Every structure is written in C-alpha cells, then in structure tokens.
Amino acid sequence: MRSTTQTAATSEQAIQQALKELGIRRDQASIKILDEGKKGFLGLGAKPAVVIVNVKDGVTVEETPSSPVVVEETKEVVESAAVDISEQPIEAVSEQTEPVVVETPVAKITNDKAIEESIRYMKEVAQGMGINDLDVTHEVEGKYVHFQLNSSKAAQLIGKRGQTLNALENLVQLVANKYSGNFMIVKMDVENYREKRKVALEQLAERMADKARRSGEKVEFEPMNAYERKIIHNALSTHVDIDTYSVGADPHRHLVIEPIQ
C-alpha cells in the first residue's frame, strides 16, 4: 500500500498535497489526520496540520518518479552531451561505436541514513514545540531501532498518557522507512517513561483483578491504546479465576476484567 505524510497550514491543504503526490482522487484514498493544525502541532502551539494518506486496497496507481529533480538533471546532462558530440568532426562521430552512458547521482538508502534523518526530524519537531535541548541516543537490534529521548521538558514530549510520544513514534516510523534499505520498526521512549508506565499498569492490573474477585462483578478500565491494553492482558494471563477482554472502538476501546464463576 502506497502512502505519504504531508504537512500544511490546514489539514485540507495537506490532504490535497498528498492526493496530488499519490496521483489519486479523494475517493481512492484512506485519510488519517494526525493533527488538525488549528490547535497546533501535536496539540502544542500554532503549528502545521499533519496527515497520512494511503492508497486504498484495489486501487491501481501508475508509479511516478519519486525524484523529479534527478530526472531534470538527467535531461540537462543528455542535452549537454548531445551538444558536445555535434561539435566533433564527422570522422570522430562516425568512429564512435560505444553508446554514451549518462550516470546521475542517486541518494544512498541505508539504515544509517534512516537513523540520521529520524533524529533530525525529531529535533525539528521538538524545536517546533519550544524544546531546544533534546538529546537523542539509539540502539539497533535487528529490524528494531530504539530511540531514547532526554530533555528538561520530558513531560511535554510524553503528553497525556503518552499520546504525544505515541504520535511522534508513528511519524518517525514513516521517516525511518523512507530512508531505510530494509523495513525498520521504531521504538521510542522519553527518559524511560514506557518502562515506568508498564510497571504502573501491571500494578493497576493486579489491584483491579482483586477488586473483580472480591465483588464478583466485572471491572472496566478507562480507554487505553492497544499497547497498554496488551500490557494488562499479559500481566493477568496466568490468572485462572478471571478473564480479560477488550470492548468498544478506538479511541474509546477499553479493557474489562471479569471473574470466572
């Protein structure tokens, strides 16, 4: 599935840019608005809107060159080569049997480049949020790249229940795979927030499970993302006297603990 991420002053402008780049109509696209723009980038400050547009399954799109600048350069080089040949004596031209091969520079796609561009993008986003002291370290483990972010404004990068961090992770995933030679999975954390959150959720899961046992009635959690629901599912997976399952639709999907009678 082809996709593109675009930013603009408004979400509609960003959508139109994406449709033009992909060469499709609006009814052929699946559109996800990451940020409306009016409330600012990731909800902080007056920043551009951000959208992701995917080509719907079954829609056939004719591939277009991804780098028109390189194509234009190639045209200019060929024209220049043609002029040089035309100025040669007729005898020299007739003796030339080998075709002229014009090579154009192609940007090297590597994992190192993907990591470099990902870090650059993260710092640009942070600066747009008024964060100028962002420090980023990383570790690569197979197809996974783990980014650790540190800043005096860590809470701003994390957001309410990790929403800003999750959104940034999704965006960096797209950036990384644009420059990667092979598919990469981005994992991002801010000052070990995810590990601390995991411990807190596991403790909450045990308390809620005890409550369900004592009351004999099901207990419902507040809405959580899939990552956090999975942590609770895993934490209670060995308990034989309760059952856990998720109900509802995102962003209101939540987990339920029900005692087994």
Backbone torsions as a table, in degrees:
resi	resn	phi	psi	omega
1	MET	NA	124.9	177.5
2	ARG	-80.7	145.6	179.9
3	SER	-151.4	164.2	176.4
4	THR	-150.6	150.4	175.7
5	THR	-112.6	131.0	-177.2
6	GLN	-131.4	149.5	174.2
7	THR	-124.1	147.2	178.3
8	ALA	-162.6	178.4	-178.7
9	ALA	-63.5	-34.5	177.8
10	THR	-131.2	161.3	179.4
11	SER	-64.4	-35.5	-180.0
12	GLU	-65.2	-41.1	177.6
13	GLN	-64.0	-40.5	178.6
14	ALA	-63.7	-39.9	178.6
15	ILE	-63.1	-45.1	-179.5
16	GLN	-62.5	-38.8	177.1
17	GLN	-61.8	-42.6	-178.6
18	ALA	-66.2	-43.5	179.4
19	LEU	-61.2	-40.3	179.5
20	LYS	-65.0	-42.5	-179.1
21	GLU	-64.7	-42.3	-178.0
22	LEU	-78.6	-18.4	-179.8
23	GLY	71.8	39.1	-178.3
24	ILE	-130.9	166.2	174.3
25	ARG	-87.5	166.4	-178.1
26	ARG	-62.1	-37.2	-178.6
27	ASP	-74.1	-5.4	176.6
28	GLN	-99.9	5.0	-173.5
29	ALA	-116.2	149.0	169.2
30	SER	-107.4	117.7	-169.8
31	ILE	-112.0	131.4	176.0
32	LYS	-126.0	119.1	179.8
33	ILE	-92.4	112.3	179.6
34	LEU	-81.0	-30.7	179.6
35	ASP	-153.3	128.6	-176.9
36	GLU	-69.9	-23.3	178.1
37	GLY	95.2	-43.0	-178.4
38	LYS	-64.3	-34.6	179.7
39	LYS	-91.8	1.0	176.0
40	GLY	100.2	162.1	-179.5
41	PHE	-64.6	123.4	-177.8
42	LEU	54.6	27.8	176.0
43	GLY	82.4	9.4	-175.8
44	LEU	-128.5	112.5	176.5
45	GLY	77.8	172.4	179.7
46	ALA	-84.6	96.6	-175.5
47	LYS	-130.3	167.7	-177.0
48	PRO	-65.2	158.3	172.3
49	ALA	-76.5	151.2	-179.8
50	VAL	-130.0	128.3	179.4
51	VAL	-133.3	152.4	171.0
52	ILE	-117.6	127.3	179.6
53	VAL	-120.7	125.2	177.8
54	ASN	-110.8	146.7	172.3
55	VAL	-77.0	126.3	-178.3
56	LYS	-61.8	150.7	176.8
57	ASP	-58.8	138.7	178.2
58	GLY	90.9	-12.1	179.4
59	VAL	-87.3	124.9	179.7
60	THR	-94.3	123.8	-179.4
61	VAL	-122.0	129.4	177.6
62	GLU	-71.0	125.6	-178.5
63	GLU	-63.6	139.0	176.3
64	THR	-119.8	153.6	-179.4
65	PRO	-56.8	134.2	-177.7
66	SER	-82.2	-10.7	-178.4
67	SER	-136.9	81.7	-177.8
68	PRO	-61.5	-25.2	-179.7
69	VAL	-64.1	-41.6	179.5
70	VAL	-64.4	-39.6	178.4
71	VAL	-60.3	-43.9	-178.9
72	GLU	-64.0	-39.6	179.2
73	GLU	-63.6	-39.9	-179.9
74	THR	-60.8	-42.3	179.8
75	LYS	-60.1	-44.6	-178.1
76	GLU	-65.0	-40.0	-179.8
77	VAL	-65.4	-41.9	179.7
78	VAL	-62.7	-44.0	179.6
79	GLU	-61.9	-40.6	179.2
80	SER	-63.6	-42.0	179.6
81	ALA	-62.9	-37.5	-179.3
82	ALA	-64.5	-38.7	179.1
83	VAL	-64.9	-42.7	-179.3
84	ASP	-62.1	-40.8	-178.0
85	ILE	-67.2	-39.8	-177.4
86	SER	-64.8	-23.3	-178.7
87	GLU	-87.6	-5.2	179.2
88	GLN	-76.6	155.7	173.6
89	PRO	-60.7	152.4	-177.6
90	ILE	-58.5	-38.7	-178.6
91	GLU	-61.6	-40.3	-177.9
92	ALA	-66.0	-38.9	-179.2
93	VAL	-67.7	-41.1	-177.2
94	SER	-66.9	-27.4	-178.9
95	GLU	-82.6	-11.5	-177.5
96	GLN	-78.5	108.1	-177.0
97	THR	-100.8	-24.5	-178.2
98	GLU	-85.2	134.3	178.5
99	PRO	-67.0	149.1	178.0
100	VAL	-79.3	121.7	180.0
101	VAL	-104.4	120.6	-178.9
102	VAL	-102.8	118.6	179.5
103	GLU	-102.2	134.2	177.6
104	THR	-116.1	143.7	-179.0
105	PRO	-65.7	136.8	177.8
106	VAL	-120.0	132.2	-179.5
107	ALA	-60.8	128.8	-179.6
108	LYS	-73.6	128.7	-178.6
109	ILE	-104.3	112.8	-179.3
110	THR	-142.0	166.1	176.7
111	ASN	-65.6	-36.1	177.5
112	ASP	-61.1	-41.9	177.9
113	LYS	-64.6	-39.8	179.8
114	ALA	-61.9	-43.0	-179.7
115	ILE	-67.9	-42.3	179.2
116	GLU	-60.1	-46.1	-179.2
117	GLU	-69.4	-34.4	178.5
118	SER	-63.8	-44.8	179.9
119	ILE	-65.9	-41.9	177.8
120	ARG	-59.4	-43.1	-179.1
121	TYR	-65.1	-43.1	179.9
122	MET	-59.4	-41.4	-179.0
123	LYS	-70.1	-33.4	176.4
124	GLU	-65.7	-43.6	178.3
125	VAL	-62.7	-45.0	-179.3
126	ALA	-60.1	-43.5	178.8
127	GLN	-62.5	-37.0	176.2
128	GLY	-64.7	-22.5	178.2
129	MET	-94.1	4.6	-179.5
130	GLY	82.7	18.7	-179.8
131	ILE	-107.3	111.3	-174.4
132	ASN	-111.4	3.1	-177.9
133	ASP	-116.1	25.7	-177.5
134	LEU	-67.0	129.1	175.1
135	ASP	-118.0	131.3	-176.1
136	VAL	-125.0	127.0	171.3
137	THR	-119.2	162.6	-178.3
138	HIS	-149.1	157.3	173.1
139	GLU	-135.9	140.1	178.7
140	VAL	-108.0	130.7	179.1
141	GLU	-135.0	93.5	-175.9
142	GLY	65.2	-125.9	179.5
143	LYS	-85.0	-2.8	-179.6
144	TYR	-94.6	138.8	170.6
145	VAL	-124.0	121.6	-177.1
146	HIS	-102.0	118.8	177.5
147	PHE	-103.3	131.0	175.3
148	GLN	-112.7	120.7	-177.1
149	LEU	-105.6	139.2	177.6
150	ASN	-134.8	137.1	-179.3
151	SER	-163.8	156.0	174.5
152	SER	-69.7	-15.3	178.4
153	LYS	-111.7	46.0	-176.9
154	ALA	-58.0	-40.5	-178.0
155	ALA	-60.3	-33.3	179.9
156	GLN	-68.5	-36.3	178.1
157	LEU	-72.1	-31.1	-178.5
158	ILE	-77.1	-48.2	-178.2
159	GLY	76.9	178.1	-178.5
160	LYS	-65.1	119.9	-178.7
161	ARG	51.3	32.9	175.6
162	GLY	78.3	14.6	-175.8
163	GLN	-65.5	-42.0	179.2
164	THR	-66.1	-42.6	178.6
165	LEU	-61.4	-43.0	179.7
166	ASN	-63.6	-42.1	179.9
167	ALA	-64.7	-42.5	179.6
168	LEU	-65.6	-38.7	178.3
169	GLU	-61.2	-41.9	178.7
170	ASN	-63.1	-41.0	179.8
171	LEU	-67.2	-42.5	-179.5
172	VAL	-66.9	-32.1	175.2
173	GLN	-56.7	-42.7	178.8
174	LEU	-67.1	-42.5	179.9
175	VAL	-62.9	-45.8	-177.6
176	ALA	-59.4	-45.1	-175.9
177	ASN	-77.8	-12.5	173.0
178	LYS	-70.4	-32.3	-175.6
179	TYR	-108.9	-2.6	-175.4
180	SER	-85.5	144.6	176.4
181	GLY	-75.8	-21.7	175.6
182	ASN	-144.1	161.6	-172.9
183	PHE	-60.4	133.1	179.6
184	MET	-122.9	146.2	175.7
185	ILE	-111.3	121.8	-176.8
186	VAL	-92.4	130.3	171.8
187	LYS	-121.4	131.1	-173.4
188	MET	-131.5	140.8	178.0
189	ASP	-142.2	153.3	177.2
190	VAL	-119.7	108.9	178.6
191	GLU	48.6	46.6	175.8
192	ASN	60.8	28.3	178.9
193	TYR	-59.2	-43.5	-175.1
194	ARG	-63.4	-40.3	179.0
195	GLU	-66.4	-42.1	178.0
196	LYS	-64.2	-40.6	178.4
197	ARG	-65.3	-38.0	178.6
198	LYS	-61.0	-46.0	179.1
199	VAL	-62.4	-43.4	-179.6
200	ALA	-63.4	-40.1	180.0
201	LEU	-68.8	-37.4	178.2
202	GLU	-65.0	-39.4	177.0
203	GLN	-67.1	-40.7	177.0
204	LEU	-62.5	-40.0	-180.0
205	ALA	-60.0	-42.4	179.9
206	GLU	-65.6	-40.7	179.6
207	ARG	-65.3	-43.0	-179.3
208	MET	-68.6	-33.9	176.8
209	ALA	-65.4	-42.7	176.8
210	ASP	-61.6	-39.7	178.8
211	LYS	-62.8	-41.4	179.2
212	ALA	-64.9	-40.0	179.3
213	ARG	-64.9	-45.8	-176.5
214	ARG	-66.4	-40.9	-176.5
215	SER	-83.8	-22.3	-176.7
216	GLY	73.0	11.5	-178.9
217	GLU	-123.6	157.9	179.8
218	LYS	-69.5	150.3	-179.8
219	VAL	-122.0	132.9	-178.4
220	GLU	-110.0	139.8	176.6
221	PHE	-89.9	167.2	171.8
222	GLU	-72.9	161.6	179.4
223	PRO	-56.2	138.4	178.8
224	MET	-140.1	159.0	175.0
225	ASN	-77.1	169.9	-174.6
226	ALA	-61.0	-37.3	-179.4
227	TYR	-60.9	-45.1	-177.4
228	GLU	-74.4	-34.7	176.5
229	ARG	-63.4	-37.7	179.4
230	LYS	-64.4	-36.7	178.4
231	ILE	-59.5	-44.2	-178.9
232	ILE	-69.6	-42.7	176.4
233	HIS	-54.6	-48.2	-178.4
234	ASN	-65.4	-38.8	-178.3
235	ALA	-63.7	-30.9	-176.5
236	LEU	-106.4	8.1	-174.2
237	SER	-65.3	-23.6	-178.2
238	THR	-92.5	-2.9	179.4
239	HIS	-81.2	117.5	-175.5
240	VAL	-87.3	-10.5	-176.4
241	ASP	-99.8	5.1	177.4
242	ILE	-138.0	160.7	176.0
243	ASP	-126.2	142.3	178.1
244	THR	-123.3	139.9	178.1
245	TYR	-157.5	161.5	-179.2
246	SER	-107.1	144.3	178.8
247	VAL	-134.0	160.6	178.6
248	GLY	87.7	176.6	-179.9
249	ALA	-117.7	147.9	178.5
250	ASP	-59.8	143.3	6.6
251	PRO	-90.1	14.0	-177.4
252	HIS	-103.7	8.2	-179.4
253	ARG	-65.9	133.6	-177.0
254	HIS	-141.3	166.6	-175.4
255	LEU	-99.8	146.5	179.8
256	VAL	-125.5	136.8	172.0
257	ILE	-109.0	125.3	-178.9
258	GLU	-125.9	126.3	179.0
259	PRO	-69.1	144.8	177.6
260	ILE	-92.5	117.6	-176.0
261	GLN	-78.7	NA	NA
